[in-house]
């Protein structure tokens, strides 16, 4: 009998590995351990240096550049998936960006350009990926993205990313509704704060980690392996009847006001 979470033969795309501490890396490790075939992306040549060791350790089949701000790169990525594999079973979108001056200021002071860029990279790119993945998921599939509870509660210093992540969560629900008839599911995973390179851009992030640990009923922070375990379950056939959810992985922190 196969294990409950069995990804053998499934083809997955992981977008957002920056280094071995990335949430995307934790998810990729879980996918790999469950038997999935993986492709992954790197932002640019500089970041490729940090992504390649992760890809090698996890036996990721191939890497490709993907800067969603560059015209044609995302489309080229999905063309390669079609050419290499002929289809896709799941993908993980784990990218976000906001200009430093907009991220560190008040939301009401954010520039139109900064707000638009943050929305484009952090939210609309997920919709673009969903559209490009749709014809490759002829037998159904699963689309995952990563959010944060600052989308629904005001978290000090999270600032502009709060409204942006709220939009991403809403987009996830619409994707699930619109693609559900084709057997394509969509979820947003909402981890508690994790010390990643991306999180280091948030001011006083260490204080946020301390507050999270003290607020969680378990008194413990989550890590990338916790997120990976959930991600692997969600893309597996064991979760085939679950879609459109925003699922916290935060040791219960979301329970408390």
N, C-alpha and C positions, 0 to 999 in steps of 0.2 A: 504494500500500500504506500502511495506517495505521501510525503509529509504535507501537512495542511498548507504551509506556505512554500510552494514549489514553483519556481520561476524557470524551470528547465526549458530551454528552447525559446523563451520569450526574448524579444529584442527591445532594448531600452536605451533611450538617449538621456544623458545627464548634462544639464546646462548649469554651470555655476561653480565648478570646482576652482578654487583659488590656490589651495594648498591642502595638506593632509588634515588640517583642523577645520575645514569648511563643513558646513551642514551637508552640502552636496557630496562631499567625500564620504561622510558617514553613511549616507543613503546608498552611494555607489557600492560601498563595502557590503552592505546588507543585501543589495540586489545580487552582487556577485556570489556571495556565500549561498544564496538560494538558487543559484544555477543560471542566472540570466546572462545573455550576451549583451555587452555594453559598448556604446560609443559615448564619447564625452567631448566637451569643447574647452577652448582656452580663449581668453579675451584678446591677447596680442602676443607678440614674440617674447616680450619680457615675462609675461605670466606663464608662458609655455614651459619655462624652466622649472617652475614649481608644480605644474600639473603633470608633467611627464613622469616623475617618480611615482605619483599616485596611480597613474594609469598602468604603469608597469607592474606595480605591486598587486593590483587588482585584476590583471590580465584583461584590461579594457582593450577591445579589438582595434579601435582606431580613434584618433583625435582629429579635430577640425577647428579652425578658427571661427569664432562667432562673437562679433561685436554688433549688437542689434542696432546701433546707431549708424553703422556703415551700410549704405544701400547695397542690396544684393547678397550680403553675407548669410543672412538667415535663410534665404531662398536656396542658396548654393548648398547649405548644410542639409536641407531636406531633399534636395536632388541627389546628394551623395547617399543618403539613407535609402532612397529608392533604388539607386544603381547598385549599392553594395548588398542590400538585404531584401529589397523588393517589398518591404512593408515595415511597420513599427507597431509594437504592442503597448509601450508606455513611454512617458517622458516625465522628467522632473525639471521644472523651472525654478531655479534658486538664484536669481539675480535681482539686484536692486541698486539704485543710484540716485543721489540728489547732490547738486552742487554744494560745496562746503558752506558757502556764505548763506545759502537758503536753509540748509539743514541745521545750522547753528543759531539761526535767528527765529523770531516769532513766526508763527504760521501766517498771521495777518500781514507780516512784512515781506513775505516771500515774493520773489519776482515772477512775472508771468512766464518768462523764459525758463527759470529754474523749476517752477511748478510743472510746466509742460514737459520738460526733460525728465523729471522724476517720474511722472505718469507714463511717459513713453517707454522708458527702460524698465520700470518696475511693474507696470500693469499691462499696458497695451501690447508689449512684446509677448505676454502670455496668450493674448487673444490671437496674435499673429501665428504663434506656434500651434495653437489649437486648429486654426484654419489650414495650415500647411500639413499638420498631422492627419487631419480628417480623411483625405483620400488614401493614406497609407495604412489606415486602421480598418481595413475591409471586414475583419472579423471582430471588430470592437477593440477597445483598449482603455487606457487610463491616463489622465493628465493630472499631474500634481504641481502645486506651487507652494511657496513658503510665505507665511504671514507672521503677524505678531499681535499680541493683545492690545498694543497701542492703537490698534485700529478702532477699538470700541470704547476704550478708556483713555483718558488723558494721562500719558506717562511723561514725567518730567524729562526734558531734553530729547524726546523722540521727535517732537516738532513736526516738520513737513511730512515725514514718513507715515504719520498716523492717518491723515486723509488718504494718502496714496495706497496704503495697505487696506483701508476700508473699501476703496474702489476695486482693488484686486479681489477681495472676498466676494463682493457683489458680482464681479465679472465671472468668478468661478461658478456661482450659482446659475448664471445665465448660460454658461457653456454647458453645464450639466443638463440643463433643461433642453437646450437646442440640439445637442448631439446625442441625447439619451436614446432616441429611436434607432440609432446606428450602433448601439451597444458601447458607446464611448462614455466613460465616466469621468468625473472631475472632482477634485478635492483640494482644499487648502489646509496644510498642516501648520499649526500655530505653536511653535516651541516657546518655552520660557527663554529668558536671556541666556545666551551661550557666548563664551569668549572666542569670537572668530575675528578674522581680519576686518570684515565688513562692519562688525559691531564696534570696532575700535574708533570708527568715525563719529560715534555718538559721544557727546560730552559727558564726563563723569560716569562712564559706563560701569566702572568698578562699584560705584555706589548702587547702581541699578542691580548688579549681581547680588550685592549684600542684602538689599531689600527683598529681592526675590527669594533668596534662601530663607530669610526670616519669616516671610509671609506664607510660604508653601506649607501645607499641613505636614508634609513629610520632613520639612526642614532641609531638603536636599535640592540641589540644582540638577537639571537634566544635562545630558551631553549629546554629542552627535550620534552615538550608537542608539540612544533611545529614539531619536527621530528616524534613524534608518530602519529600526525594527517596525515602526508603524508604517513607513513608506513601503516596505517590502510586502506587508500584509495588504495594504490598499491596492497595490497593482496586481496582486495575485487573484486567482479565480475564487479564492475563499471569500473575497469581498465583492463578488460580482453583482450583488444586489444592493450595494451601498454606493450612493453617489450624491454629489452636491453638498458635502459636509465641510464644515470648518472645525477641525479636530485639534483641541489643545493637547500638547505634550509638555506639561509644566509642573509636574508633581502636585497638581491640585491648586496652584496659585490662583487660577481663574475663579475659584469658588468664593474667594473672599473679597469684600469691598475694600 
